[in-house]
Amino acid sequence: MATSNLSHQTARPFPTACVSSRPPSAAVNLRRHLPPPPKPRKLTLKTNNRSKWAIQLSLVEQSPPKSTFNMQQLVGFLYDDLTHLFDDQGIDQTAYDERVFFRDPITKHDTLSGYLFNIALLKNLFRPQFQLHWVKPTGPYEITTRWTMVMKLVLLPWKPELIFTGTSVMGINPENGKFCSHVLRIYKTPELESPKYQILKRTENYEVRQYNPFIVVETNGDKLSGSTGFNDVAGYIFGKNSTTEKIPMTTPVFTETNDADLSKVSIQIVLPLDKETESLPNPNQETVRLRKVEGGIAAVMKFSGKPTEDTVREKEKTLRANIIKDGLKPQSGCLLARYNDPGRTWTFIMRNEVLIWLDDFSLD
């Protein structure tokens, strides 16, 4: 998703710095109140130089005063206010201009009431979970935010989960220091090939899947949430192999451990399904190896947010407890699957899964 300044775009549908012809409304509590405009001086029409200077000074004093606002205070305000975007408190409406130009890939509104209606619609239909990553100034009259939304379509009984990560560029009206535009852009999870599976069972907390065999290129890692070794296995598919063959990128990136303590970890990239082990080039590095995963049946829990080590271990613990409670037999260890493109969203990975292989699964 592009994060360039709106002020540098030449084809945008509206300006970032929004100037209104109506008198400024009351200032938000993040900036000082503007002083009242000075009364114009009575002009004289004498022809001497002193009179000319008096006329010029009077005209300057009659021009509308410029708004003063503190950009860092607005940044701090957004850090706090946007956390209430979809909760019962809601955003502070006094911080937004009556004419808020809102644009996303499928929606547009030109008024504050339309903007608030769009937020309410998302809240009621999708029950969004909004995670704010950062907020920073990106122009004289604009602030950019980076975020992720997890939305569930509550009208469907299985409540499918949609995950979007993107940026919002928010323009500021220089007349009153209020937000007057909001341009939203979304990053999509890349459409890459991934291992094939069939869903055998879906519960409230996890899925049971039957995976077809697939091949991985792997090396040793350091921890389930880590990226140590990724450059080595990525180097293999980018041509650092015995035939310098470049192999298409797939998804997800796996980290796997087979011991109960989750300590011995490998990091893996899945190779295209049309590849066979015998036809693949050999790795150039001794620490990098090819391995065929025979597939099998796994219980899978989806989750969003950045997968820290504590988060992954907690998800594994929860999934294992649910499996045992339901009478299934989990194997030792687990896999963490990270689906986002490491080249673009590596530091903001949002679509994740924990997998645990099962023994003796039956549909009965």
Secondary structure as UniProt FT lines:
FT   HELIX           6..8
FT   TURN            29..30
FT   HELIX           49..62
FT   HELIX           71..81
FT   HELIX           82..84
FT   TURN            85..86
FT   HELIX           93..95
FT   STRAND          96..103
FT   STRAND          108..109
FT   HELIX           112..126
FT   STRAND          129..139
FT   TURN            140..141
FT   STRAND          142..152
FT   TURN            154..155
FT   TURN            157..158
FT   STRAND          161..172
FT   TURN            174..176
FT   STRAND          179..187
FT   STRAND          197..202
FT   STRAND          207..211
FT   STRAND          214..220
FT   TURN            224..225
FT   TURN            228..229
FT   HELIX           230..237
FT   TURN            238..239
FT   TURN            242..243
FT   STRAND          253..257
FT   TURN            260..261
FT   STRAND          265..270
FT   TURN            273..274
FT   HELIX           277..279
FT   TURN            286..287
FT   STRAND          289..293
FT   STRAND          296..303
FT   HELIX           309..325
FT   TURN            326..327
FT   STRAND          329..330
FT   STRAND          334..338
FT   HELIX           342..345
FT   HELIX           346..348
FT   STRAND          352..359
//
